[in-house]
Amino acid sequence: MILQPHFKNSKHFKDFWTKGNGRQLIEFSGAEVSFNDFEKFSQYFYHVDNIGNEVAKDVYLTKKFQEASREIEDYIRNGVFENDNVPESVKKLFSQTQKIPDWLDYDLLKNGAELCMRSNLDSLISLRDYCLIGGYDYAYLNKPLIATEALKKGAVKRLSETLDFWVNVTRYNALEIHKKGYEFAIKTRLIHSYARLSIKKYYKNWDAENWGEPINSWDMMATYIGFSLVFLHSLKKLGNTFSIEEEKGLFHLWKYVGYLLGIPENLLPNDKKQATEYFYLWTSVQPSADKDSVLLAHSLLNESLENPILKYKFQRKNLRYLHICCTWFLLDEEVCKRLHIPDVPNKKLFPNSKIFFNKIYDTIVSREARINKGNKAQMKVLQNYLNITKNSNFH
């Protein structure tokens, strides 16, 4: 199938890239956007991680899910070697993930992890109120979530899983082979393959021509640009500053995570300029929000009301209000309207107070203290989520 940039002349595409967050990304990154490389990238709309798929077929589809998960954990923690009595697909996957790429720089990984931790709760606000909810505006990107009935699982569980993954891949030395971040990357890769095979088998209405293959490589690229470029832009909007080394480190960290997840290396941007240029091409094949997008967005907004971490109803309502304020501040007004984000009074007050606080905090608290404090705060939020979701079954 040959893909065209179907939406490059649509209002939502033009508005985003000429007067919305897209324009800000171009100014922020110095990107030179065009459709010159469209064919080079668009082929990945129909490309998937076949290595991961083969492992899922050989391990997950031949035994009970929990038993398969334990087997994969054993491979991750102990390593897989050429003479081991394991399926060929497993050897193939681990020969890739256990091979350190020539370009990997551990100092840059450390810088990226430190930026994620140093940004404290602003990191979590950025992930939730810009990266995640903003991603719901891309209707085709959401189709695997709808096909796997993510709405039935509920936003609390979905958010807990995303947070668990993000925190564990962004700590010190987390991505070294056999460490926890490495483990999360491999497990996530295989969950993607398991979901992909399930969609192909059970979801008969999958429109591959328009939506691409389920969880395809190009959509994966866009998702991980969300964790790097969009995340960085959000931190900037909230008044955070970062060094050139931290910025390089963030992109390097997510490039390596993407490599472990089986995303083709030529889709993984090295910096914000490349990321913006790659993202521009991908958005041209995505229509704006549909009814599923609105349902996903409201499920996430209402997560604050359903989540028992906060004891009292007024606390939960206030938290929802603060997230709505941040969403309006971080996303384009048109996107918020398409996703039916409720309009609330004084919505700029909280984000503006964060910007003011961040400027003072950055000048009076040392970088090391901010990294330690941010790490503790993020780990505490994660632990709260894990405590309330530990009894539910991931499968």
Beta strands, then each sheet from edge to edge (+ up, - down):
end
